[in-house]
Amino acid sequence: MHYTYQTRGTCSTKIVLDIEGDVVHNVAFTGGCNGNLQAIPKLVEGLTVEQIEQKVKGISCNGRGTSCADQLAKACREAYELSLKQ
């Protein structure tokens, strides 16, 4: 399933990803810090939603209470939960 997530509280504005079962593929960010947002998709490619959450959920950027990585964890969980309903 292809999924688009509108981020909240980060420099990036959107995350798109594909999810097959609970495995995440093809993550791409719109906006944000170019280097980090090229690295994160490569690091999480093929991981499960739970593995991504364990690694990046709760990371804060500059005291914002969230980060692009944290938003990715939220996007993956939301996509997974939605895919279960389809």
PAZAPA-4460 file (N, C-alpha, C; in steps of 0.05 Angstrom, whole numbers, plus 32768, in hexadecimal, padded with zeros to 4 digits):
% residues 86
    n_x    n_y    n_z   ca_x   ca_y   ca_z    c_x    c_y    c_z   seq   type   mol
   8011   7FE9   8000   8000   8000   8000   8012   8019   8000     1      M     A
   800C   802C   7FF0   801A   8045   7FEF   800C   8058   8002     2      H     A
   801C   8067   8012   8010   8078   8027   801E   8093   8027     3      Y     A
   800E   80A8   802B   8019   80C3   802E   8011   80CE   8049     4      T     A
   8025   80D9   8057   8021   80E3   8072   8029   8100   8073     5      Y     A
   8018   8112   807C   801E   812E   8080   802B   8131   809C     6      Q     A
   8044   813A   809C   8052   813D   80B5   8048   8154   80C5     7      T     A
   804E   8154   80DF   8046   8169   80F1   805E   8171   8102     8      R     A
   8065   818A   8103   807A   8194   8115   8096   8190   810B     9      G     A
   809A   818A   80F1   80B5   8186   80E7   80B9   8196   80CE    10      T     A
   80D3   8198   80C6   80DA   81A6   80AD   80CF   8197   8095    11      C     A
   80D0   817D   8096   80C4   816E   807F   80A6   8171   8080    12      S     A
   809A   8170   8069   807D   8175   8068   806D   815C   8062    13      T     A
   807A   8147   8057   806C   8130   804E   807E   8118   804E    14      K     A
   8073   8100   8054   8082   80E7   8052   8070   80D5   8041    15      I     A
   807C   80C8   802D   806E   80B4   801D   807D   8099   8021    16      V     A
   806E   8084   8022   807B   806A   8026   8069   8054   801B    17      L     A
   8074   803D   8018   8065   8025   8011   8067   8012   8028    18      D     A
   8051   8004   802D   8050   7FF0   8043   8044   7FD7   8039    19      I     A
   8052   7FC1   803E   8049   7FA6   8036   8048   7F95   8050    20      E     A
   802F   7F8F   8059   802D   7F83   8074   8036   7F97   8088    21      G     A
   804B   7F91   8097   8056   7FA4   80AA   8072   7FAE   80A2    22      D     A
   8079   7FA9   8089   8094   7FB0   807F   8093   7FC9   806E    23      V     A
   80A5   7FDC   8074   80A5   7FF6   8067   80BA   7FF7   8051    24      V     A
   80B2   8004   803A   80C3   8007   8023   80C0   8023   8018    25      H     A
   80D4   802B   8008   80D2   8043   7FF7   80CA   805D   8006    26      N     A
   80D6   8061   801E   80D0   807A   802D   80DC   8092   801F    27      V     A
   80CD   80A7   801D   80D7   80C0   8011   80CB   80D8   8021    28      A     A
   80DC   80EB   8027   80D3   8103   8035   80D2   811B   8021    29      F     A
   80C0   812D   8026   80BF   8147   8018   80C7   815C   802C    30      T     A
   80DB   816C   8024   80E5   8181   8036   80F7   8176   804C    31      G     A
   8101   8187   805D   8112   817E   8073   8130   817F   806C    32      G     A
   8140   8174   807E   815D   8174   807B   8166   815F   8067    33      C     A
   816F   8167   8051   8174   8155   803A   8185   813C   8041    34      N     A
   819B   8140   804F   81AD   8129   8055   819F   8114   8067    35      G     A
   8193   811E   807C   8185   810B   808F   816E   80FD   8081    36      N     A
   8160   810B   8070   8149   8100   8063   814F   80EF   804B    37      L     A
   8168   80EE   8043   8171   80DA   8030   817A   80C1   803F    38      Q     A
   8186   80C5   8057   8191   80AF   8066   817B   809E   8074    39      A     A
   8167   80AB   807F   8152   809D   808E   8145   8088   807D    40      I     A
   813C   808E   8065   812E   807A   8054   8140   8061   804F    41      P     A
   815A   8066   804B   816C   804F   8046   816F   803E   805F    42      K     A
   816F   804B   8076   8172   803C   808F   815A   802C   8097    43      L     A
   8142   8035   808F   812A   8027   8097   811E   8014   8082    44      V     A
   812A   8015   806A   8120   8004   8054   811E   7FE7   805C    45      E     A
   8106   7FDB   8059   8102   7FBF   805F   80FE   7FB8   807D    46      G     A
   80FD   7FCC   808E   80F8   7FC7   80AB   80DA   7FC6   80AF    47      L     A
   80D3   7FB9   80C5   80B7   7FB9   80CD   80AF   7FD3   80DB    48      T     A
   8095   7FD8   80DD   808C   7FEF   80EB   8096   7FEF   8108    49      V     A
   8095   7FD9   8115   809F   7FD7   8131   80BD   7FDD   8133    50      E     A
   80CD   7FD3   8120   80E9   7FD9   8121   80EF   7FF7   811D    51      Q     A
   80E0   8003   810B   80E4   8020   8106   80DC   802F   8120    52      I     A
   80C5   8028   812C   80BD   8035   8144   80D2   8032   815A    53      E     A
   80DD   801B   815D   80F2   8016   8172   810A   8028   816D    54      Q     A
   8111   802D   8155   8129   803C   814E   8125   805B   8150    55      K     A
   810E   8065   8147   810C   8082   8143   80F4   8090   8150    56      V     A
   80E1   8080   815B   80CA   808D   8168   80D3   809D   8180    57      K     A
   80C9   80B5   8182   80CF   80C6   8199   80E7   80D8   8196    58      G     A
   80F6   80D6   8180   810C   80E8   817C   8102   8104   8178    59      I     A
   810E   8117   8185   8106   8133   8184   811C   8143   8175    60      S     A
   8114   8157   8165   8126   8168   8157   8123   8185   8162    61      C     A
   8139   818F   816D   8139   81AB   8177   8122   81B1   818A    62      N     A
   811B   819F   819C   8107   81A3   81B0   80EA   81A4   81A5    63      G     A
   80E6   819B   818D   80CB   819C   8181   80B8   8186   818C    64      R     A
   80C3   8172   8199   80B3   815C   81A2   80AF   8147   818D    65      G     A
   80B9   814B   8175   80B8   8138   815F   80CF   813D   814D    66      T     A
   80D2   812D   8139   80E7   8130   8125   80DE   8122   810B    67      S     A
   80ED   8125   80F6   80E6   8117   80DE   80E6   80F8   80E2    68      C     A
   80F9   80EF   80F2   80FA   80D2   80F8   80E2   80CA   8109    69      A     A
   80DA   80D9   811D   80C3   80D4   812D   80AA   80D4   811C    70      D     A
   80A8   80E7   810A   8091   80E9   80F8   8090   80D0   80E6    71      Q     A
   80A7   80C6   80DE   80A8   80AD   80CE   809C   8096   80DE    72      L     A
   80A3   8094   80F7   8098   807E   8108   8079   8081   8109    73      A     A
   806F   8099   810C   8052   809D   810D   8046   8097   80F2    74      K     A
   8053   809F   80DC   8048   8099   80C1   8047   807B   80BC    75      A     A
   805B   806D   80C4   805C   8050   80C0   8045   8042   80D0    76      C     A
   8042   804A   80E9   802D   803E   80F9   8011   8044   80ED    77      R     A
   800D   805D   80E5   7FF3   8065   80D9   7FEE   8055   80C0    78      E     A
   8002   8053   80AF   7FFF   8043   8096   7FF8   8026   809C    79      A     A
   8007   801B   80AF   8002   7FFF   80B6   7FE6   7FFA   80C0    80      Y     A
   7FDD   800C   80D3   7FC2   8009   80DE   7FAD   800C   80C8    81      E     A
   7FB1   801E   80B6   7F9E   8022   80A0   7F9E   800A   808E    82      L     A
   7FB5   7FFE   8089   7FB6   7FE7   8077   7FA8   7FCF   8083    83      S     A
   7FA6   7FCD   809D   7F98   7FB7   80AA   7F7A   7FB9   80A5    84      L     A
   7F70   7FD1   80A1   7F53   7FD6   809D   7F4B   7FD2   8080    85      K     A
   7F5E   7FCF   806E   7F57   7FCC   8051   7F55   7FAF   804A    86      Q     A
***
